[in-house]
Amino acid sequence: MARMTTRTTPTGIRVRDMTVDDCETVARIRVRGWQSAYAGLVPQSYLDGMGLAVAEDAERRRASLAGGTTIVNLVAERPGSGVIGWGCYGPSREMGRPVARGELYALYVTPDQIGTGAGRALMAEILARTAADGFPDLALWVLKENAPARRFYERAGFRPDGAEESFEADGALVPEVRYVRALGGPAAP
């Protein structure tokens, strides 16, 4: 699936394939993203505990990249700031089995870079690649109460399809909703 392309936006944000050297930074971006975006939505004890697992998360990513995978990992970087965002996608995990649609597994930008275009650049590249990979549509799961993320995805052309699930975090159920976007249209959110 990955094509090893690199794109640079007019604002200087470069989107490229993640490398093994990016794994620790990506793990920190993921944890900081959760801790920032999900404060008040996920138990704080769960969010606090995530910080202890950065090294383990980075090692899992290194092993996944080394072993080959159908998951495509991309990073956004800005000159002088390094890697500031990460997104990944692959075949849908719906019902525990791959289906024809693609799934955006994650998209995070460091909290200090939200609103700078890094998320939009990652999304544009993910939409272009998933369409080129032949997926008819792209699904994602977002916390039901995460209004900023839901607005971001809606601006990118995603719409809720009515599916809802919850996951457990430190004894609390956290509801998510599924969003879907048909592919083949304009890729820029």
Contacts in CASP RR format, 6 or more apart in sequence:
PFRMAT RR
TARGET T0000
AUTHOR 0000-0000-0000
METHOD contacts of the structure
MODEL  1
MARMTTRTTPTGIRVRDMTVDDCETVARIRVRGWQSAYAGLVPQSYLDGM
GLAVAEDAERRRASLAGGTTIVNLVAERPGSGVIGWGCYGPSREMGRPVA
RGELYALYVTPDQIGTGAGRALMAEILARTAADGFPDLALWVLKENAPAR
RFYERAGFRPDGAEESFEADGALVPEVRYVRALGGPAAP
1 70 0 8 1.000
1 72 0 8 1.000
1 90 0 8 1.000
1 129 0 8 1.000
1 133 0 8 1.000
2 17 0 8 1.000
2 72 0 8 1.000
2 129 0 8 1.000
3 129 0 8 1.000
3 132 0 8 1.000
4 17 0 8 1.000
5 16 0 8 1.000
5 17 0 8 1.000
5 125 0 8 1.000
5 129 0 8 1.000
6 14 0 8 1.000
6 15 0 8 1.000
6 16 0 8 1.000
6 17 0 8 1.000
7 14 0 8 1.000
7 15 0 8 1.000
7 16 0 8 1.000
7 121 0 8 1.000
7 124 0 8 1.000
7 125 0 8 1.000
8 14 0 8 1.000
8 15 0 8 1.000
9 15 0 8 1.000
9 117 0 8 1.000
9 121 0 8 1.000
11 116 0 8 1.000
11 117 0 8 1.000
12 78 0 8 1.000
12 79 0 8 1.000
13 76 0 8 1.000
13 77 0 8 1.000
13 78 0 8 1.000
13 84 0 8 1.000
13 116 0 8 1.000
13 117 0 8 1.000
13 118 0 8 1.000
13 121 0 8 1.000
14 76 0 8 1.000
14 77 0 8 1.000
14 78 0 8 1.000
14 79 0 8 1.000
15 74 0 8 1.000
15 75 0 8 1.000
15 76 0 8 1.000
15 121 0 8 1.000
15 122 0 8 1.000
15 124 0 8 1.000
15 125 0 8 1.000
16 74 0 8 1.000
16 75 0 8 1.000
16 77 0 8 1.000
17 72 0 8 1.000
17 73 0 8 1.000
17 74 0 8 1.000
17 75 0 8 1.000
18 26 0 8 1.000
18 61 0 8 1.000
18 65 0 8 1.000
18 73 0 8 1.000
18 74 0 8 1.000
18 75 0 8 1.000
18 86 0 8 1.000
18 88 0 8 1.000
19 65 0 8 1.000
20 62 0 8 1.000
20 65 0 8 1.000
20 66 0 8 1.000
22 75 0 8 1.000
22 83 0 8 1.000
22 86 0 8 1.000
23 58 0 8 1.000
23 59 0 8 1.000
23 61 0 8 1.000
23 62 0 8 1.000
23 65 0 8 1.000
24 54 0 8 1.000
24 55 0 8 1.000
24 58 0 8 1.000
25 75 0 8 1.000
25 82 0 8 1.000
25 83 0 8 1.000
26 58 0 8 1.000
26 61 0 8 1.000
26 73 0 8 1.000
26 75 0 8 1.000
26 83 0 8 1.000
26 85 0 8 1.000
26 86 0 8 1.000
27 54 0 8 1.000
27 55 0 8 1.000
27 57 0 8 1.000
27 58 0 8 1.000
27 61 0 8 1.000
28 54 0 8 1.000
29 83 0 8 1.000
29 84 0 8 1.000
29 85 0 8 1.000
29 86 0 8 1.000
29 108 0 8 1.000
29 109 0 8 1.000
29 110 0 8 1.000
30 57 0 8 1.000
30 86 0 8 1.000
30 106 0 8 1.000
30 108 0 8 1.000
31 50 0 8 1.000
31 51 0 8 1.000
31 53 0 8 1.000
31 54 0 8 1.000
31 57 0 8 1.000
32 108 0 8 1.000
32 110 0 8 1.000
32 111 0 8 1.000
33 108 0 8 1.000
33 109 0 8 1.000
33 110 0 8 1.000
33 111 0 8 1.000
34 42 0 8 1.000
34 47 0 8 1.000
34 50 0 8 1.000
34 108 0 8 1.000
35 47 0 8 1.000
35 48 0 8 1.000
35 50 0 8 1.000
35 51 0 8 1.000
36 111 0 8 1.000
37 108 0 8 1.000
37 146 0 8 1.000
37 148 0 8 1.000
37 149 0 8 1.000
38 47 0 8 1.000
38 143 0 8 1.000
38 146 0 8 1.000
39 47 0 8 1.000
41 143 0 8 1.000
41 145 0 8 1.000
41 146 0 8 1.000
41 174 0 8 1.000
42 143 0 8 1.000
42 169 0 8 1.000
42 172 0 8 1.000
42 174 0 8 1.000
43 169 0 8 1.000
43 170 0 8 1.000
43 171 0 8 1.000
43 172 0 8 1.000
45 170 0 8 1.000
46 169 0 8 1.000
46 170 0 8 1.000
46 172 0 8 1.000
61 73 0 8 1.000
64 71 0 8 1.000
65 73 0 8 1.000
70 90 0 8 1.000
70 91 0 8 1.000
71 88 0 8 1.000
71 89 0 8 1.000
71 90 0 8 1.000
71 105 0 8 1.000
72 88 0 8 1.000
72 89 0 8 1.000
72 90 0 8 1.000
72 126 0 8 1.000
72 129 0 8 1.000
73 86 0 8 1.000
73 87 0 8 1.000
73 88 0 8 1.000
74 86 0 8 1.000
74 87 0 8 1.000
74 88 0 8 1.000
74 122 0 8 1.000
74 125 0 8 1.000
74 126 0 8 1.000
75 83 0 8 1.000
75 85 0 8 1.000
75 86 0 8 1.000
75 87 0 8 1.000
76 83 0 8 1.000
76 84 0 8 1.000
76 85 0 8 1.000
76 86 0 8 1.000
76 109 0 8 1.000
76 118 0 8 1.000
76 119 0 8 1.000
76 121 0 8 1.000
76 122 0 8 1.000
77 83 0 8 1.000
77 84 0 8 1.000
77 85 0 8 1.000
78 84 0 8 1.000
78 113 0 8 1.000
78 116 0 8 1.000
78 118 0 8 1.000
81 113 0 8 1.000
84 109 0 8 1.000
84 110 0 8 1.000
84 113 0 8 1.000
84 116 0 8 1.000
84 118 0 8 1.000
85 108 0 8 1.000
85 109 0 8 1.000
85 110 0 8 1.000
85 113 0 8 1.000
85 118 0 8 1.000
85 119 0 8 1.000
85 122 0 8 1.000
86 106 0 8 1.000
86 107 0 8 1.000
86 108 0 8 1.000
86 122 0 8 1.000
87 104 0 8 1.000
87 105 0 8 1.000
87 106 0 8 1.000
87 107 0 8 1.000
87 108 0 8 1.000
87 122 0 8 1.000
87 126 0 8 1.000
88 104 0 8 1.000
88 105 0 8 1.000
88 106 0 8 1.000
89 102 0 8 1.000
89 103 0 8 1.000
89 104 0 8 1.000
89 105 0 8 1.000
89 126 0 8 1.000
89 129 0 8 1.000
89 130 0 8 1.000
89 138 0 8 1.000
90 102 0 8 1.000
90 103 0 8 1.000
90 105 0 8 1.000
90 130 0 8 1.000
91 98 0 8 1.000
91 99 0 8 1.000
91 101 0 8 1.000
91 102 0 8 1.000
91 103 0 8 1.000
92 98 0 8 1.000
92 99 0 8 1.000
92 100 0 8 1.000
92 101 0 8 1.000
92 102 0 8 1.000
92 103 0 8 1.000
92 139 0 8 1.000
93 103 0 8 1.000
94 101 0 8 1.000
94 103 0 8 1.000
94 139 0 8 1.000
100 135 0 8 1.000
100 136 0 8 1.000
101 135 0 8 1.000
101 136 0 8 1.000
101 137 0 8 1.000
101 138 0 8 1.000
101 139 0 8 1.000
101 180 0 8 1.000
102 130 0 8 1.000
102 133 0 8 1.000
102 135 0 8 1.000
102 137 0 8 1.000
102 138 0 8 1.000
102 139 0 8 1.000
103 138 0 8 1.000
103 139 0 8 1.000
103 140 0 8 1.000
104 126 0 8 1.000
104 138 0 8 1.000
104 139 0 8 1.000
104 140 0 8 1.000
105 140 0 8 1.000
107 119 0 8 1.000
107 122 0 8 1.000
107 123 0 8 1.000
107 126 0 8 1.000
107 140 0 8 1.000
109 115 0 8 1.000
109 116 0 8 1.000
109 118 0 8 1.000
109 119 0 8 1.000
109 122 0 8 1.000
119 152 0 8 1.000
120 156 0 8 1.000
120 188 0 8 1.000
120 189 0 8 1.000
123 156 0 8 1.000
123 189 0 8 1.000
124 187 0 8 1.000
124 188 0 8 1.000
124 189 0 8 1.000
126 138 0 8 1.000
127 138 0 8 1.000
127 156 0 8 1.000
127 181 0 8 1.000
127 183 0 8 1.000
127 187 0 8 1.000
127 188 0 8 1.000
127 189 0 8 1.000
128 187 0 8 1.000
130 138 0 8 1.000
130 183 0 8 1.000
131 183 0 8 1.000
131 184 0 8 1.000
131 185 0 8 1.000
131 187 0 8 1.000
134 183 0 8 1.000
135 183 0 8 1.000
136 182 0 8 1.000
136 183 0 8 1.000
137 180 0 8 1.000
137 181 0 8 1.000
137 182 0 8 1.000
137 183 0 8 1.000
138 158 0 8 1.000
138 180 0 8 1.000
138 181 0 8 1.000
138 183 0 8 1.000
139 161 0 8 1.000
139 178 0 8 1.000
139 179 0 8 1.000
139 180 0 8 1.000
140 153 0 8 1.000
140 158 0 8 1.000
140 178 0 8 1.000
140 179 0 8 1.000
140 180 0 8 1.000
141 165 0 8 1.000
141 176 0 8 1.000
141 177 0 8 1.000
141 178 0 8 1.000
141 179 0 8 1.000
142 149 0 8 1.000
142 150 0 8 1.000
142 153 0 8 1.000
142 176 0 8 1.000
142 177 0 8 1.000
142 179 0 8 1.000
143 149 0 8 1.000
143 174 0 8 1.000
143 175 0 8 1.000
143 176 0 8 1.000
144 164 0 8 1.000
144 175 0 8 1.000
144 176 0 8 1.000
144 177 0 8 1.000
145 175 0 8 1.000
150 177 0 8 1.000
150 179 0 8 1.000
152 189 0 8 1.000
153 179 0 8 1.000
154 179 0 8 1.000
155 189 0 8 1.000
156 181 0 8 1.000
156 189 0 8 1.000
157 181 0 8 1.000
157 189 0 8 1.000
158 179 0 8 1.000
158 180 0 8 1.000
158 181 0 8 1.000
159 179 0 8 1.000
159 180 0 8 1.000
159 181 0 8 1.000
160 177 0 8 1.000
160 178 0 8 1.000
160 179 0 8 1.000
161 178 0 8 1.000
161 179 0 8 1.000
161 180 0 8 1.000
162 177 0 8 1.000
162 178 0 8 1.000
163 177 0 8 1.000
163 178 0 8 1.000
164 175 0 8 1.000
164 176 0 8 1.000
164 177 0 8 1.000
164 178 0 8 1.000
165 175 0 8 1.000
165 176 0 8 1.000
165 178 0 8 1.000
166 173 0 8 1.000
166 174 0 8 1.000
166 175 0 8 1.000
166 176 0 8 1.000
167 173 0 8 1.000
167 174 0 8 1.000
167 176 0 8 1.000
168 174 0 8 1.000
END
